[in-house]
Each structure stands twice: as structure tokens, then as C-alpha cells.
Amino acid sequence: MTPARLYTLLGGLTAALFTASLTVGPASIPFAEALSALFTQSDGPATMVMREIRLPRAILGALIGASLGLSGAAMQGYLRNPLAEPGLIGVSSSAALGAVIAIQTGLAYAAALALPLMALAGAGLAVLAILALAGPRGTALSLILAGVALSALAGALTSLVLNLSPSPYAAAEIVFWMMGSLADRSMTHVALAAPFILAGLALILPLGRGLDALSLGEDAAASMGIRLPRLRLALILGVAASVGAGTAVAGAIGFVGLVVPHLLRPLTGHRPSTLLLASALGGAAMLLAADTATRLVLPARDLKLGVVTALVGAPFFLHLIWRLRGRL
């Protein structure tokens, strides 16, 4: 399949799922009325539902899904490891730790944006730690080791906060937040996360040529004029900005960055440069579909988005392992 055709199909699928996300919900609003409420000046309930509830949710679903899919494809291309995923460098767990501290200390209740801002601060500290541990000219192995160490430390500190939490209500809220959700998000969350996510996408998308060269090895890429330290810095900053911002406003959402590149890689001829944009579109489509499913499967319960993506992603990898076992 040609890249143009693949991008067109994925773009159409994403647009259709974005429209579905806007028109599906507990409030029964006819399709035509729901779409017209987005563009008409009215103070009616349909306009409030569409502009204040569904539109921010759909925008965040598309942006966060695109960032996860793109970051997963970029990490797999850079590390030349199909099991790499965006959380490998520890940004997601560090952002989650910042949010957990905000909930535990009560800052999340004192100010509306304290939780996402603390999560962004955690992601920023993770970037500094990764750059300090891996070094400016470190190898891919040093990046992996630094990310694993940082993820383990952030996970241990998060567990410590839960263990020492004197309030069962705060502990329950921490657990539910870490499951990931787009419910009750507003345009304020969109305005906070969108600049970081878009900046991250802008840093990662131009790396296609360098990732293609890296598929031949680091020495071959360097001989082709690829500046590996610059590529790695752009990758780390891009993944940290986009995934950290997504975690800050939606919690931890897994498996998107793992599943989507695997599904689309055969359709791209196994070229990392073609896979980047395809994974961004595919990630947006997957997260929009999963978020729509949370409103259809159990409409009376707050089914968490991270639970749905895990239920989809885990069987996929079991199937992948079974296929690899058969080949071996």
C-alpha cells in the first residue's frame, strides 16, 4: 500500500471516529442537532454539552492518541526494538508521580490546574534526569537503562505515597486517576496540553530520515550524515513533551504506543519514516475508538480509558507471542 493511500485511509478513519466521539454520549442528541450546536450561538443544553463536554474530550482523545502512537513508533525505530514504548524513558511514570503528589497533598483540590501542572513538572524533571544519566552522547543502551531506573524509582515513590496515604478517599482517587480517563475534561485542559503535544509532534515527525538510516546501524547512520546526538535529543524532548502532557491531563494510558506501530508496520513496508505519521493517525483513531467504547459498553459506570486500552492491547500481544512461538 502506498503511503498516500494509507494516510488517506487512516485520516478518514480518524475523522469518522472524531465525529462519533462528538455524537455519542449519555445525553441523547440527534446527529444533525449535535453538529449544528457546535457552530451556532446558543445557550441551550445541546450547545453546552457539545462545546463544554464532548468537544474537549474528542480533541484530547485525538491529540493524546496521536502522541502515543507517534512516540511509540519513534522509540521502536530509534532503539530498533519492537517492544519499545513511550513510557520506556520514565516520563509517564514521573508525570503520574507528580499528579499523585498533587492529590495526596491536597493541591489538586486547592487549585483546578494544580494536578496537571504538577504532572508536567514531574515530566520535566524526568527529562533532566534522563539527559543527565544517559549523557549527551550516550548510546541507546544507556537511554534504556536510565529510563528503566527512572521508571522504577517513580513507581516505587508512587507506591510509597499510596502506602502512607492517611485518607482512603485520596488513595482511591489516586488509583482511579492512574487508570486514565478523558471524562470531565474541559477546554482549559486542552489549552494546557495542546501546546506541549503539538511541540512534541513537531520534534518527532521530521526524524523519519534519521530513523531510516538507523535501521542500518548507528555506524551506517553516522556515515550518512545523521547527527545521532541531535536526533536522540529531539526524540527525548519530543516524547517527553507530548507523552508527559497527555499523562498530565488524562492519566496513564498504556498499550497505544505498543499496539498501533505493530499493526501498521507491515502496511508501511517496515520503513520507520512512513510509520511515524501512520502511527500518529492510527493512535488517534485507536484512542478515539476506545473512549467512545467507554461510553457505549457501560454508560452508567465510569469505565476507565486505560482499562479499555489494556483489554485490547494485552490479547494482541498474547497473539503476537503465539505467532512468534510458532515461527521459532
C-alpha positions as CSV (number, residue, x, y, z in Angstrom):
1,M,0.0,0.0,0.0
2,T,1.4,3.4,-0.9
3,P,2.0,5.9,1.9
4,A,-0.5,8.4,0.4
5,R,-3.3,5.8,0.3
6,L,-2.5,4.6,3.8
7,Y,-2.5,8.2,5.2
8,T,-5.8,8.9,3.4
9,L,-7.5,5.8,4.9
10,L,-6.2,6.4,8.4
11,G,-7.1,10.1,8.2
12,G,-10.7,9.2,7.1
13,L,-11.0,6.7,9.9
14,T,-9.8,9.2,12.4
15,A,-12.2,11.8,11.2
16,A,-15.1,9.4,11.4
17,L,-14.2,8.4,14.9
18,F,-13.7,12.0,15.9
19,T,-17.3,12.6,14.7
20,A,-18.5,9.6,16.6
21,S,-16.9,10.8,19.7
22,L,-18.7,14.1,19.3
23,T,-22.1,12.5,18.8
24,V,-22.0,9.6,21.3
25,G,-22.8,10.1,25.0
26,P,-25.3,9.8,27.8
27,A,-27.2,12.9,26.5
28,S,-29.4,11.8,23.6
29,I,-28.9,14.5,21.0
30,P,-29.8,13.9,17.3
31,F,-26.8,13.8,15.0
32,A,-27.7,17.0,13.0
33,E,-28.6,18.9,16.1
34,A,-25.3,17.8,17.8
35,L,-23.2,19.1,14.9
36,S,-25.1,22.3,14.5
37,A,-24.8,23.0,18.2
38,L,-21.0,23.3,17.7
39,F,-21.3,26.2,15.3
40,T,-24.5,28.1,16.4
41,Q,-24.6,30.8,19.0
42,S,-27.0,29.4,21.6
43,D,-27.2,29.0,25.4
44,G,-29.2,25.8,25.1
45,P,-28.3,22.5,26.8
46,A,-27.2,20.9,23.5
47,T,-24.6,23.7,22.9
48,M,-23.3,23.3,26.4
49,V,-22.9,19.5,26.1
50,M,-21.2,19.7,22.8
51,R,-18.8,22.6,23.5
52,E,-18.0,22.1,27.1
53,I,-18.1,18.3,27.4
54,R,-17.8,16.4,24.2
55,L,-15.6,18.7,22.1
56,P,-12.7,18.9,24.6
57,R,-12.9,15.1,25.1
58,A,-12.7,14.4,21.4
59,I,-9.8,16.9,20.9
60,L,-7.8,15.4,23.8
61,G,-8.5,11.9,22.5
62,A,-7.1,12.7,19.1
63,L,-4.1,14.6,20.4
64,I,-3.1,12.1,23.1
65,G,-3.7,9.1,20.8
66,A,-1.6,10.7,18.1
67,S,1.2,11.5,20.6
68,L,1.2,7.9,22.0
69,G,1.2,6.3,18.6
70,L,3.9,8.6,17.1
71,S,6.1,8.3,20.2
72,G,5.8,4.5,20.2
73,A,6.8,4.3,16.6
74,A,9.7,6.7,17.1
75,M,11.0,4.8,20.2
76,Q,10.8,1.5,18.4
77,G,12.6,2.9,15.4
78,Y,15.4,4.6,17.4
79,L,16.0,1.6,19.7
80,R,15.4,-0.9,16.8
81,N,13.3,-2.9,19.3
82,P,9.6,-3.7,18.5
83,L,8.8,-3.9,22.3
84,A,9.8,-0.3,23.0
85,E,7.1,2.0,24.0
86,P,6.7,5.7,25.1
87,G,6.9,5.0,28.8
88,L,10.3,3.4,28.5
89,I,12.2,6.6,29.3
90,G,10.2,7.1,32.5
91,V,8.3,10.3,31.6
92,S,4.8,8.7,32.1
93,S,5.6,7.3,35.5
94,S,7.3,10.6,36.6
95,A,4.3,12.6,35.4
96,A,2.0,10.2,37.3
97,L,4.1,10.7,40.4
98,G,3.7,14.5,40.1
99,A,-0.1,14.1,39.9
100,V,-0.2,11.6,42.8
101,I,1.7,14.1,45.0
102,A,-0.8,16.8,44.0
103,I,-3.7,14.6,45.0
104,Q,-2.0,13.5,48.2
105,T,-1.0,16.9,49.4
106,G,-4.4,18.5,48.6
107,L,-3.0,20.8,45.9
108,A,-5.4,19.2,43.4
109,Y,-8.4,20.4,45.5
110,A,-6.9,23.9,46.2
111,A,-6.4,24.8,42.5
112,A,-8.1,23.4,39.4
113,L,-4.9,23.1,37.4
114,A,-2.6,22.0,40.2
115,L,-2.8,18.4,39.2
116,P,-1.8,18.7,35.5
117,L,0.8,21.3,36.4
118,M,2.4,19.1,38.9
119,A,2.3,16.2,36.4
120,L,4.0,18.4,33.8
121,A,6.6,19.3,36.4
122,G,7.3,15.6,37.0
123,A,7.7,15.0,33.3
124,G,10.1,18.0,33.1
125,L,12.2,16.6,35.9
126,A,12.3,13.2,34.2
127,V,13.7,14.8,31.1
128,L,16.5,16.4,33.0
129,A,17.2,13.2,34.8
130,I,17.3,11.2,31.6
131,L,19.7,13.7,29.9
132,A,21.9,13.7,33.0
133,L,22.0,9.9,33.4
134,A,22.3,8.9,29.7
135,G,24.8,11.7,28.9
136,P,24.9,14.0,25.9
137,R,26.5,11.3,23.7
138,G,25.2,8.1,25.3
139,T,24.2,5.1,23.5
140,A,20.7,3.6,23.1
141,L,21.5,1.1,25.8
142,S,22.3,3.9,28.3
143,L,19.0,5.5,27.4
144,I,17.1,2.3,28.1
145,L,18.9,1.7,31.4
146,A,18.3,5.3,32.5
147,G,14.6,5.1,31.6
148,V,14.1,1.8,33.4
149,A,15.8,3.1,36.5
150,L,13.8,6.3,36.5
151,S,10.5,4.4,35.9
152,A,11.3,2.0,38.8
153,L,12.1,4.9,41.1
154,A,8.9,6.8,40.1
155,G,6.8,3.7,40.5
156,A,8.3,3.0,43.9
157,L,7.7,6.5,45.1
158,T,4.1,6.4,43.8
159,S,3.5,3.1,45.7
160,L,5.1,4.7,48.8
161,V,2.6,7.6,48.6
162,L,-0.3,5.2,48.3
163,N,1.1,3.1,51.2
164,L,1.4,6.1,53.5
165,S,-1.8,7.8,52.5
166,P,-3.9,8.5,55.6
167,S,-7.1,9.1,53.6
168,P,-8.7,6.1,51.9
169,Y,-10.6,8.6,49.7
170,A,-7.3,10.2,48.4
171,A,-5.9,6.7,47.8
172,A,-9.0,5.7,45.8
173,E,-8.8,8.9,43.8
174,I,-5.1,8.2,43.0
175,V,-5.9,4.7,41.8
176,F,-8.8,5.8,39.6
177,W,-6.8,8.7,38.2
178,M,-3.9,6.4,37.2
179,M,-6.3,4.2,35.2
180,G,-6.6,7.0,32.7
181,S,-9.7,8.9,31.6
182,L,-10.9,11.7,29.4
183,A,-14.1,12.3,31.3
184,D,-14.8,15.7,32.8
185,R,-12.1,17.4,30.8
186,S,-12.6,21.0,29.6
187,M,-11.1,23.4,27.1
188,T,-8.8,24.5,29.8
189,H,-7.1,21.1,29.8
190,V,-6.9,21.3,26.0
191,A,-5.2,24.7,26.2
192,L,-2.8,23.4,28.8
193,A,-1.8,20.1,27.0
194,A,-2.1,21.0,23.3
195,P,1.0,23.3,23.0
196,F,3.2,20.6,24.6
197,I,1.7,17.8,22.5
198,L,2.0,19.8,19.2
199,A,5.5,20.8,20.0
200,G,6.4,17.2,20.7
201,L,4.8,16.1,17.4
202,A,6.8,18.8,15.6
203,L,10.0,17.5,17.1
204,I,9.4,13.8,16.3
205,L,7.9,13.9,12.8
206,P,11.0,15.2,11.0
207,L,13.1,12.4,12.4
208,G,12.0,9.9,9.7
209,R,15.1,10.1,7.6
210,G,17.4,9.6,10.6
211,L,15.3,6.6,11.8
212,D,15.5,5.1,8.3
213,A,19.3,5.4,8.5
214,L,19.4,3.9,12.0
215,S,17.8,0.8,10.7
216,L,21.2,0.0,9.1
217,G,23.0,0.6,12.4
218,E,24.5,3.6,14.2
219,D,27.8,3.5,12.3
220,A,26.0,3.4,9.0
221,A,23.7,6.3,10.1
222,A,26.7,8.4,11.1
223,S,28.4,7.8,7.8
224,M,25.2,9.0,6.0
225,G,25.5,12.3,7.8
226,I,22.9,11.7,10.6
227,R,23.9,13.5,13.8
228,L,22.9,10.9,16.4
229,P,23.2,13.1,19.5
230,R,20.9,15.7,17.9
231,L,18.4,13.0,16.8
232,R,18.4,11.5,20.3
233,L,17.9,14.8,22.0
234,A,15.0,15.7,19.7
235,L,13.4,12.3,20.3
236,I,13.7,12.6,24.1
237,L,12.3,16.1,24.2
238,G,9.5,15.3,21.7
239,V,8.4,12.1,23.6
240,A,8.6,13.8,27.0
241,A,6.7,16.9,25.9
242,S,3.8,15.0,24.1
243,V,3.5,12.0,26.4
244,G,4.1,14.0,29.6
245,A,1.4,16.5,28.7
246,G,-1.0,13.7,27.8
247,T,-0.4,11.9,31.1
248,A,-0.9,15.2,32.9
249,V,-4.4,15.7,31.7
250,A,-5.6,12.2,31.1
251,G,-3.7,9.9,33.4
252,A,-1.7,6.8,32.4
253,I,-2.9,5.2,29.2
254,G,-1.0,2.2,28.0
255,F,-0.6,-0.1,25.0
256,V,-1.5,2.5,22.4
257,G,2.2,3.2,21.6
258,L,2.9,-0.5,21.5
259,V,-0.1,-1.9,19.6
260,V,-0.5,0.7,16.8
261,P,3.0,0.6,15.3
262,H,2.9,-3.2,15.3
263,L,-0.4,-3.2,13.4
264,L,0.7,-0.6,10.9
265,R,4.3,-1.7,10.3
266,P,3.5,-4.3,7.6
267,L,1.4,-1.7,5.7
268,T,4.3,0.7,5.6
269,G,7.0,-1.6,4.2
270,H,8.7,-1.6,7.6
271,R,10.0,1.9,6.9
272,P,10.3,4.0,10.1
273,S,9.8,7.3,8.2
274,T,6.4,6.1,6.8
275,L,5.4,4.6,10.1
276,L,5.7,7.8,12.0
277,L,2.7,9.7,10.5
278,A,0.7,6.5,10.1
279,S,1.1,5.6,13.8
280,A,0.1,9.2,14.8
281,L,-3.1,8.8,12.8
282,G,-3.6,5.2,14.0
283,G,-3.0,6.2,17.6
284,A,-5.6,9.0,17.4
285,A,-8.1,6.6,15.8
286,M,-7.5,3.9,18.5
287,L,-7.9,6.2,21.4
288,L,-11.0,7.9,20.0
289,A,-12.5,4.4,19.4
290,A,-11.6,3.3,23.0
291,D,-13.0,6.4,24.5
292,T,-16.2,6.0,22.5
293,A,-16.4,2.4,23.7
294,T,-16.2,3.6,27.4
295,R,-19.5,5.4,26.8
296,L,-21.2,2.5,25.0
297,V,-20.2,-0.6,26.9
298,L,-21.1,0.6,30.4
299,P,-22.8,4.0,30.0
300,A,-24.0,4.0,33.7
301,R,-20.5,3.4,35.1
302,D,-17.3,5.4,34.7
303,L,-15.3,2.8,32.7
304,K,-11.7,4.0,32.6
305,L,-10.0,4.5,29.3
306,G,-6.7,2.9,30.4
307,V,-8.7,-0.3,31.3
308,V,-10.2,-0.5,27.8
309,T,-6.8,0.0,26.0
310,A,-5.2,-2.6,28.2
311,L,-8.0,-5.1,27.5
312,V,-7.4,-4.5,23.8
313,G,-3.6,-4.4,23.9
314,A,-2.9,-7.4,26.1
315,P,-4.7,-10.0,24.0
316,F,-2.9,-8.6,20.9
317,F,0.5,-9.2,22.4
318,L,-0.5,-12.7,23.6
319,H,-1.4,-13.4,19.9
320,L,1.9,-11.8,18.8
321,I,3.8,-14.1,21.2
322,W,1.9,-17.1,20.0
323,R,2.8,-16.3,16.4
324,L,6.5,-15.8,17.2
325,R,6.5,-19.1,19.1
326,G,5.1,-20.8,16.0
327,R,7.8,-19.4,13.8
328,L,10.5,-20.4,16.2
